[in-house]
């Protein structure tokens, strides 16, 4: 058994215990920072009405828990609610999680928010939404969100505002906690997590044509493609410029068509269906090994519904929906790996208003029937850049509860108005979405600001925190060039003159950071060990007297180490090595001693083993293969004896610094 475990392994184990993958990064002993958060004092201590013309009262009828809750009534405006002062609680550079239970005292559905009034110096007040949700009346509902400030403030008030002013509401169990991750430590945590979840241990074993290990072979490893999807929106009218397509090929491995697969583009008038642009773009992507997401079959926001569709009768509308599905989905089956089925249902309701909410279910069900292999997504905005994640989770859960098998969550990330991205808030919102049990894709990223350094900083913070989150399975930006970006040059990473600006250079630096390229020499067992980012690699093997051999390997996510046996003719055979190999501990009692040596010699001499047949990998009894040559013989026995006698301190198969035990 290995006596010393590498520092990286210890660090990863400690992190996994302290910060479970996918969890919100809140300190283990984080306490509620609010005064009288559950109103159990029986009075208004710490709280006051937000607005002058209404009242709050602490009541004992039907609290969410405990004996008391707050009741907000006699409201004259939607923003009238219940508040607590935050000026001495919230610090610049730290992030906080808020939650509350609310019950609207009326039937129906009502929008409720946790909000912040923020004043910087002598400026006019600004109002931030922490979270928002449409709640069913007459029942307690919990909602939550995260918040941070980037500049000092002179006024800061948290308030819960509610439905239309004629409705009263109850509030109980309001919570404010400081999140563990903050502006000072988020980068370190994110990088540690990237090391853990986006990379894997691998070994390359070079063998000659007779299967013998080749020591001293020079190895060069070059990653040619990431397994994790990095991509961009692609637009047809820009593809006439070769500089556009070359930049795309060099920097992105996934594409989504900006407009060319949308209904209003492919059928400008009833029956006039034209897929010329989308077909051309798909063929170009196929030729250049670029994977395509489908966007989008329908768009729920009325202004983006084809004009000829808007005035159809209900029966005609249903027929048009069927025609659209039966036209576009089979055409790109096996070509588009994903579909955003009905875009932005959180912000539009055209089809639902006309045909009822069942039409949403039908769109997904029929798409799955027409292309069973496509992964189906919802897709919406303001769920990462703003505070609508709770509302999105509510909508996603409605689909799941109604039997729709969603494959992922499309989370747009459009950041406007010189907004400074807080990676800790993004982390919290991603994890909120992932509470549905579905993977999250960032489907549309951009940051709009004239300050290109801020644009670059925002991009790096967003990509780094998203890439580090185990719930995120892909990131696509929504365009890159100043001439064609839908939000103009202030959102682009490439300027009008094709200069890659600071934001673009930052993106390219991240892509370089998140690829593995290294070189070395095989050891006496013919092996070279490395830890690499998931993806595709070209491995060049150089042996004196022979021409270099180039082999391609795919290092995919998984547990344990992958062993690639590469022969000098370029043939590759892949083998999984168990994640924990206790070399030398052959009777699995946690101690390496003469009992293990006795078992090994009985195995070599083919004498009956009192422990029973040893477990084997697909090719060899790994704990006994102490020199890693794939054969168990007297050499391994000699190595084991030397280890027991403390002549050597490690086994040749597992030298210090190689990633074997995790």
Secondary structure, DSSP 8 states (H G I E B T S, - for coil): --S---HHHHHHHHHHHHS-TTS--B-TT----SSSTT-TTSS-TT-EEESSS-EEEEE-SS-SSSS-EEEEES-SSTT-EEEEE-TTT--TT-EEEEEEEEEESSSSEEEEEEEEEEE-TTS--EEEEEEEEEEETTS-EEEEEEEE-SS--SEEEEEEE-S-TT--EEEEEEEEEEBS--TTTHHHHHHHHHHHHSEEEEEEEEE-TTS-B-TT-EEEEEEEEESSEEEEEE-GGGTTSHHHHHHHHHH-SEEEESSTTSHHHHBSSTT-B--HHHHHHHHHHHHTT-EEEEEEEEE-SGGGS-TTTTT--HHHHHHHHHHHHHHHHHHTTTTEEEEEEEETTTT--HHHHHH-THHHHHHHHHHHHH-TTSEEEEEESSSSSSS-HHHHHHHHHHHHHTT----EEEEEEEE-TT----HHHHHHHHHHHHTTS--EEEEEEEE--S-HHHHHHHHHHHHHHHHH-TTEEEEEES--BTTT-TT-GGG-SB-TTS-B-HHHHHHHHHHHHTS-EEEEE--TTSEEEEEEESEEEEEEEE-TTS--EEEEEEE-S-SSEEEEEEETTS-EEEEEE-S---TT-TT-SS--SHHHHHHHHHHHTT---TT-S----SSS-GGG-TT-SS--SHHHHHHHHHHHTTS-SS-GGG-TTS----
